[in-house]
Amino acid sequence: MGLAAEQGFESYGTSHLTILSIFAVGVVLIVLAGRRVSGRPAEAIVRRALAIALLCVTIPLQVLQLLPGEWDLQTSLPLQLCDLGWMFAAYALWTRHRFAATITYLWGITLTTQGMFTPDLESDFPEARFLMFWAMHLLIVWTSFFLVLGLRILPTWHTYRQTIVVTLVWAVGAYLFNVVAGTNYGYLNGLPENPSLLDFLGPWPLYVVLEIAIIADVWALLTWPWARSRTSAPLR
């Protein structure tokens, strides 16, 4: 099955709305599952089973894009944040590492969900790019909810700052690669073809600067309740 779309994806069409419905139900179920196993002997088994499942889904789909006949320099390289996001998500699930959980949470709740609600996607169900796009996005966001709201591996201001640094390093690297290769990973060198929230932030490079500032503020708001709850908790 080729990756080129025979029938174009339609934002908020049947397949999109179906996926968003599955996503909403999955968020509730994954949070409840996390709270049920949190702190219990079964937690490590569940976390690592989810990590293995995540790798089993994402790695074959990533490799598929690199095969002859499917390769496209514009989209096939793992240079989008979501491509890094699933790696952090798998590591956080396996190790319970707080920074990996924080970066999965902050990237997932903001940037990955933006891609879900305003997808830059041409392929529709059941084509490979459709399945890859949604599998990766859903699993990252579900994992972020599982780690933070379910298992309560909470962000701190330290892991917030680490996330900012890693994101800026990625942005600089992706931008420079885009300049050299003529690509647009992360939409750092031009707006996406399909409508997105970036359209409201002005032309390049203004929208990139504003996006960075807005995201840093939103991430701070997402971190503040958890950091505050940790500092205000009674000592034991």
C-alpha positions in Angstrom: 0.0 0.0 0.0 1.5 3.3 -1.1 1.7 6.4 1.1 0.1 8.7 -1.4 -3.4 9.6 -0.6 -6.1 8.4 -3.0 -8.8 10.2 -1.0 -7.8 13.4 0.7 -8.1 13.9 4.5 -10.9 16.3 5.4 -10.5 18.3 8.7 -13.5 17.5 10.9 -14.8 15.0 8.4 -15.9 11.6 9.5 -12.5 10.1 10.1 -11.2 13.1 11.9 -14.2 13.3 14.2 -14.0 9.6 14.9 -10.4 9.8 15.9 -11.1 12.8 18.2 -13.9 10.8 19.8 -11.6 7.9 20.4 -9.0 10.3 21.8 -11.5 11.8 24.3 -12.6 8.4 25.6 -9.0 7.2 25.8 -8.0 10.2 28.0 -10.6 9.2 30.6 -9.7 5.5 30.5 -5.9 6.1 30.7 -6.2 8.5 33.6 -8.4 6.1 35.5 -6.0 3.2 34.7 -3.1 5.2 35.9 -4.7 6.1 39.2 -5.7 2.5 39.7 -2.2 1.2 39.5 -0.2 4.1 40.8 2.1 3.1 43.7 1.1 -0.5 43.5 3.2 -3.5 42.4 1.4 -3.7 39.1 2.4 -0.2 38.2 5.8 -1.1 36.8 4.3 -3.9 34.7 1.7 -1.6 33.2 4.1 1.2 32.5 6.6 -1.1 30.8 3.9 -2.9 28.8 2.7 0.5 27.6 6.3 1.5 26.7 6.7 -1.7 24.7 3.4 -1.2 23.0 4.3 2.4 22.1 7.6 1.2 20.5 5.9 -1.6 18.7 3.5 0.9 17.0 5.8 3.8 16.3 9.1 2.2 15.2 7.6 0.2 12.3 5.6 3.3 11.1 8.8 5.4 11.3 10.8 2.8 9.4 8.1 2.6 6.7 8.7 6.2 5.7 12.4 5.4 5.1 11.8 2.6 2.6 12.5 3.0 -1.1 9.4 4.3 -2.8 8.1 5.9 0.4 11.0 8.2 1.1 10.2 11.9 1.1 12.8 14.4 2.4 10.1 16.8 3.3 8.3 14.4 5.7 10.2 11.2 6.3 13.0 12.2 8.7 12.2 12.0 12.4 12.7 15.7 13.0 9.3 16.8 14.1 8.7 17.3 17.8 6.3 14.4 17.8 9.1 12.1 16.5 11.1 13.0 19.6 8.0 13.1 21.8 7.2 9.4 21.4 10.9 8.6 22.4 10.6 10.7 25.6 7.2 9.1 26.2 8.6 5.5 26.0 11.5 6.4 28.2 9.3 8.0 30.8 7.0 5.0 30.9 9.9 2.6 31.3 11.9 4.5 33.9 9.4 6.9 35.6 11.9 9.7 34.9 10.4 13.0 35.9 12.0 15.2 33.2 10.9 12.7 30.5 7.4 12.7 31.9 7.4 16.6 32.0 8.5 17.0 28.4 6.0 14.4 27.3 3.3 16.2 29.2 4.1 19.8 28.0 4.8 18.8 24.4 1.8 16.5 24.4 -0.8 18.8 25.9 0.0 21.8 23.7 2.0 21.0 20.5 0.8 17.5 19.8 -2.9 18.3 20.5 -2.5 21.3 18.1 -1.5 18.9 15.4 -4.6 16.8 16.3 -7.1 19.6 16.1 -5.5 21.3 13.0 -3.8 18.4 11.3 -1.5 19.0 8.3 -2.5 15.7 6.7 -3.5 14.6 3.2 -3.9 10.8 3.7 -7.2 9.5 5.0 -8.1 6.1 6.6 -6.8 3.5 6.2 -3.6 4.7 4.5 -0.3 4.3 6.2 0.5 8.0 6.8 -3.0 8.4 8.3 -2.4 5.5 10.7 1.2 6.7 11.5 0.1 10.3 12.2 -2.8 9.4 14.5 -1.1 6.5 16.3 1.9 8.7 17.2 -0.2 11.7 18.2 -2.8 9.7 20.3 -0.2 7.6 22.1 1.9 10.7 23.0 -1.0 12.6 24.5 -2.5 9.6 26.2 0.9 8.9 27.7 1.2 12.4 29.0 -2.1 12.1 30.8 -1.2 8.7 32.2 2.1 9.9 33.6 1.0 13.2 35.2 -2.7 12.9 36.0 -2.7 9.1 36.4 0.6 8.2 38.1 1.2 11.8 39.3 4.8 12.1 38.1 4.5 15.8 38.5 6.4 18.6 36.7 8.6 21.0 38.6 10.1 24.3 37.7 13.4 22.6 37.2 11.9 20.1 34.6 10.0 23.0 33.0 13.3 24.9 32.4 14.8 21.7 31.1 11.9 21.4 28.6 12.4 25.0 27.4 16.1 24.4 26.8 15.6 21.1 24.9 12.9 22.6 22.8 15.0 25.6 21.9 17.9 23.3 21.0 15.6 21.3 18.8 14.2 24.5 17.2 17.6 25.8 16.3 18.7 22.5 14.9 15.6 21.9 12.9 15.6 25.5 11.5 19.2 25.1 10.3 18.5 21.8 8.7 15.5 23.3 7.0 17.6 26.1 5.6 20.2 23.6 4.2 17.8 21.0 2.9 14.9 23.2 1.8 12.5 21.5 4.2 10.0 22.8 6.8 10.2 20.5 9.8 8.4 22.0 12.8 7.0 24.8 10.5 9.9 26.9 11.6 10.6 28.2 8.1 7.1 28.7 6.8 3.4 28.3 7.7 1.8 24.9 7.1 -0.3 24.6 4.0 -3.4 23.6 5.9 -5.1 26.2 8.3 -3.7 26.2 11.8 -3.5 28.4 14.9 -0.2 29.7 13.5 -2.1 31.6 10.9 -3.3 34.1 13.6 0.3 35.0 14.6 1.3 36.8 11.5 3.9 36.1 8.8 7.3 34.4 9.3 9.4 35.0 11.4 6.9 36.9 13.6 4.8 33.8 14.2 7.8 31.8 15.3 8.8 34.4 17.9 5.2 34.7 19.2 4.7 31.0 19.2 7.8 30.5 21.4 6.7 33.2 23.8 3.1 31.9 24.0 4.2 28.3 24.5 6.6 29.2 27.3 3.8 31.0 29.1 1.3 28.2 28.6 3.8 25.6 29.8 4.4 27.8 32.9 0.6 27.8 33.5 0.5 24.0 33.1 3.5 23.5 35.5 2.4 26.0 38.2 -0.5 23.9 39.8 1.7 20.9 40.1 4.8 22.7 41.3 2.6 24.7 43.8 1.0 21.5 45.1 4.4 20.0 45.7 5.7 23.0 47.7 2.6 23.3 49.7 2.3 19.6 50.6 3.0 18.9 54.3 6.3 17.3 55.1 6.3 13.7 56.1 
